[in-house]
Amino acid sequence: MKSKTVATWLAFLGGPFGLHRFYLHGFGDWLGWLLPVPTLLGAYGVLRMGSLGTNDPLSWVLTPLLGFTFAGCCLTAIVYGLKKPEEWNARFNPQAAPDAEPGRTGWATIWAIVMALMIGAGVLMTSIVMSMQGYFEHQVEEGRRISQ
């Protein structure tokens, strides 16, 4: 039996590493194995930005990958948490009754949705701002270089 609450929290907390995919689809899920790639590339961008500064073009390309991956997993958590019990159980617990306990929404599920919405929106906006700021700073520098 796959619990909607557990899947929602796993998508929120461990989504960038594919934990929710492994929980729902098993370790043979190729998307679960692919999710850590942009997460680790983004983490490398953050480390690179910390050591080389914000002027490093590779940093401002890689860093938003972490944020976008996390924001996407937060969106997945919201979608999981808002699924109707009948839909959840039909997809992930087909042997159970449509209104079985694993598909029901409780307070723990609601808190996961709220946290995913708040933090995911903040991370998404930050990622967009960082990528646009880096892009425009790079364009200004290129313009200065060309004009000289």
Secondary structure as the mmCIF struct_conf table of DSSP 4:
data_model
#
loop_
_struct_conf.conf_type_id
_struct_conf.id
_struct_conf.beg_label_comp_id
_struct_conf.beg_label_asym_id
_struct_conf.beg_label_seq_id
_struct_conf.end_label_comp_id
_struct_conf.end_label_asym_id
_struct_conf.end_label_seq_id
HELX_RH_AL_P HELX_RH_AL_P1 LYS A 4 GLY A 14
HELX_RH_3T_P HELX_RH_3T_P1 GLY A 15 PHE A 17
TURN_TY1_P TURN_TY1_P1 GLY A 18 GLY A 18
HELX_RH_AL_P HELX_RH_AL_P2 LEU A 19 HIS A 25
TURN_TY1_P TURN_TY1_P2 PHE A 27 GLY A 28
HELX_RH_AL_P HELX_RH_AL_P3 TRP A 30 LEU A 34
TURN_TY1_P TURN_TY1_P3 LEU A 35 LEU A 35
HELX_RH_AL_P HELX_RH_AL_P4 PRO A 36 LEU A 52
TURN_TY1_P TURN_TY1_P4 THR A 54 ASN A 55
HELX_RH_AL_P HELX_RH_AL_P5 PRO A 57 LEU A 82
BEND BEND1 LYS A 83 LYS A 83
HELX_RH_AL_P HELX_RH_AL_P6 PRO A 85 PHE A 92
TURN_TY1_P TURN_TY1_P5 PRO A 94 GLN A 95
BEND BEND2 ALA A 96 ALA A 96
TURN_TY1_P TURN_TY1_P6 PRO A 98 ASP A 99
HELX_RH_3T_P HELX_RH_3T_P2 GLU A 101 GLY A 103
HELX_RH_AL_P HELX_RH_AL_P7 TRP A 107 SER A 147
#
